[in-house]
Amino acid sequence: MSTLENERPLKASNYIPRKPTHIECSIEKTLDVIGGKWSFLVLRELFSGTKRFGELQRKVNNISPKSLTDTLRHLEEQGVLERTAFPTVPVTVEYKLTPKGEDLHQILKEMKLWAAKWG
C-alpha cells in the first residue's frame, strides 16, 4: 500500500480519489503555444517559406514592429519557428518554421475553411 501526503492509506474499500483542481486541455496548450492574434497571421506567411522581418511586416497588415518582434520571439521560444541571423551590415535575420510549426498548417487550414463556411 502506498500513501500520498495527507491521504489515508490506499485500500480498495476506503479509497476516495481527490477531485482534480485543474484538468489540462490540449486546445488550451495549443493556444498557449501559438500565442496572440498576430501569431496566426505570421504563421500564415511562414507556411509559404522563409521570410525576413521586413517581409513579414509588409505582409501582415497593421502590425507594429514591436508586436511583430514580440510575436516572433514567442513563437521562437515555443519551438514553432527558428531565427537565423547572418553577419551582414546591417544584420540580416530570417525566420522559418520548424517541424513543430509546420504541423500547425493543417489546423490553420481547417480554421480558414470554417471561416469561409460560416464567416
C-alpha positions in Angstrom: 0.0 0.0 0.0 1.2 3.5 -0.8 0.2 6.8 0.7 0.2 10.3 -0.6 0.6 13.3 1.6 -2.5 14.0 3.7 -4.3 10.9 2.4 -5.4 7.8 4.0 -3.7 4.5 3.0 -4.9 3.2 -0.3 -7.3 0.4 0.2 -9.9 -0.7 -2.3 -12.6 -0.4 0.4 -11.9 3.2 1.6 -10.0 5.0 -1.2 -11.7 8.2 -2.4 -9.9 9.9 -5.2 -9.4 13.7 -4.9 -11.2 15.9 -7.3 -8.7 17.4 -9.8 -8.2 21.1 -9.3 -7.2 21.6 -12.9 -7.8 19.4 -16.0 -5.3 20.0 -18.8 -6.9 20.9 -22.1 -4.9 20.2 -25.3 -6.7 23.1 -27.0 -5.5 25.4 -24.3 -2.0 24.1 -24.7 -2.1 24.7 -28.4 -3.4 28.3 -27.9 -0.6 28.9 -25.4 2.0 27.7 -27.9 0.5 29.8 -30.8 0.1 32.9 -28.6 -1.8 36.1 -29.6 -3.8 37.2 -32.6 -0.7 38.1 -34.7 0.7 34.7 -34.5 -1.9 33.2 -36.8 -1.0 35.8 -39.5 2.7 35.4 -39.1 2.4 31.6 -39.4 0.2 32.1 -42.5 3.1 33.9 -44.1 5.7 31.4 -43.0 3.8 28.5 -44.4 4.9 29.6 -47.8 8.6 29.7 -46.8 11.4 31.6 -45.1 10.8 35.3 -44.6 12.8 38.3 -43.3 11.5 40.7 -40.7 10.7 43.4 -43.3 8.8 41.0 -45.5 6.7 39.8 -42.6 5.9 43.4 -41.6 4.8 44.2 -45.1 2.6 41.1 -45.5 0.9 41.3 -42.0 -1.3 44.4 -42.3 -1.3 46.9 -39.4 1.3 45.0 -37.2 3.7 47.3 -35.4 7.4 46.4 -35.3 7.1 45.8 -31.5 4.1 43.4 -31.9 5.9 41.6 -34.7 9.1 41.3 -32.6 7.1 40.0 -29.6 5.2 37.5 -31.7 8.4 36.2 -33.4 10.1 35.8 -30.0 7.2 34.0 -28.5 7.0 31.6 -31.5 10.7 31.0 -31.3 10.6 30.3 -27.6 7.8 27.8 -28.2 9.9 26.0 -30.8 7.5 26.9 -33.7 10.0 28.9 -35.7 13.7 29.3 -35.9 15.6 32.6 -36.3 18.8 32.7 -38.3 21.0 35.8 -38.2 23.6 36.4 -40.9 26.7 38.5 -40.1 26.0 41.3 -42.6 25.8 45.1 -42.1 23.0 45.6 -41.1 22.4 42.1 -39.7 20.0 40.0 -41.9 17.6 37.9 -40.0 15.4 35.1 -41.5 12.6 33.2 -39.9 11.4 29.8 -40.9 9.1 27.2 -39.4 10.3 24.2 -37.5 8.6 20.8 -38.0 6.5 21.7 -34.9 5.4 24.9 -36.7 4.7 23.1 -40.0 2.4 20.8 -38.0 0.2 23.8 -37.3 -0.6 24.2 -41.1 -3.5 21.7 -41.2 -5.0 23.3 -38.0 -5.0 26.8 -39.6 -6.2 25.4 -42.9 -9.2 23.9 -41.1 -9.9 27.2 -39.4 -9.8 29.0 -42.7 -12.3 26.6 -44.2 -14.6 27.0 -41.2 -14.4 30.8 -41.6 -15.2 30.5 -45.3 -18.2 28.4 -44.5 -19.6 30.3 -41.5 -18.0 33.8 -41.7 
